Amino acid sequence: MTKTEFLENLEKALKKVICGMFNEDGTPETRVELEKQVAEFVRDNAGEYTLEELMETFTSADAAMALFLEFQDAKRIYGEPENP
């Protein structure tokens, strides 16, 4: 498996799980926003890891979700680059 394949699989899995858990109102807009947040996490956070680090870090769905939620919390605490 390549790093690109790993990241693609991670993004697909997180989109499915995150959207299923947090898209309570079921609007297409909310789903699109959640998918954007997952894509940003994979690109800006997980994408920085080597394949070996990815395989050691993202060992389960729980681990991946916890890291995604930590990433979201950090964005809220430190502010988005566009909205400091």
C-alpha positions in Angstrom: 0.0 0.0 0.0 1.2 3.5 -0.8 0.9 6.6 1.3 -1.6 8.0 -1.2 -3.7 4.9 -1.1 -3.7 5.0 2.7 -4.7 8.6 2.8 -7.5 8.0 0.3 -8.8 5.1 2.4 -8.5 7.1 5.6 -10.5 10.0 4.1 -13.2 7.7 2.8 -13.6 6.0 6.1 -13.6 9.1 8.1 -16.2 10.8 5.8 -18.5 7.8 6.2 -18.1 7.6 10.0 -18.0 11.4 10.8 -20.9 12.2 8.5 -22.9 9.4 10.0 -22.3 10.5 13.5 -22.5 14.3 13.2 -24.8 15.0 10.4 -27.8 15.0 12.7 -30.0 17.4 10.8 -29.3 15.5 7.6 -28.9 18.6 5.4 -26.7 18.4 2.3 -24.9 21.6 3.4 -24.0 20.1 6.7 -22.7 16.9 5.0 -20.6 18.9 2.5 -19.1 20.9 5.4 -18.2 17.8 7.4 -16.7 16.2 4.3 -14.6 19.4 3.7 -13.4 19.2 7.3 -12.4 15.6 6.9 -10.5 16.4 3.7 -8.7 19.3 5.4 -7.7 17.0 8.3 -6.3 14.4 5.9 -4.5 16.9 3.8 -3.2 19.2 6.5 -2.6 16.8 9.3 -2.4 13.2 8.3 -0.7 14.1 5.0 2.3 15.2 7.0 3.0 11.7 8.2 5.2 9.1 6.4 3.4 5.9 5.5 5.1 4.1 8.4 3.8 6.8 10.8 0.4 6.6 9.3 0.3 2.9 9.9 1.4 3.3 13.5 -0.8 6.2 14.3 -4.1 5.4 12.6 -4.4 1.9 14.0 -8.2 1.9 14.5 -11.3 3.9 13.7 -11.3 5.2 17.3 -7.8 6.5 16.9 -8.6 8.2 13.6 -11.7 9.8 15.0 -9.9 11.0 18.2 -7.1 12.6 16.1 -9.8 14.3 13.8 -11.6 15.7 16.8 -8.3 16.9 18.3 -7.5 18.6 15.0 -10.9 20.3 15.1 -10.4 21.5 18.7 -7.0 22.9 17.9 -8.5 24.9 15.0 -11.2 26.3 17.3 -8.7 27.2 20.0 -6.1 28.8 17.7 -8.4 30.1 15.1 -8.5 29.5 11.4 -5.8 31.3 9.3 -8.5 33.3 7.6 -10.3 34.0 10.9 -7.7 34.3 13.7 
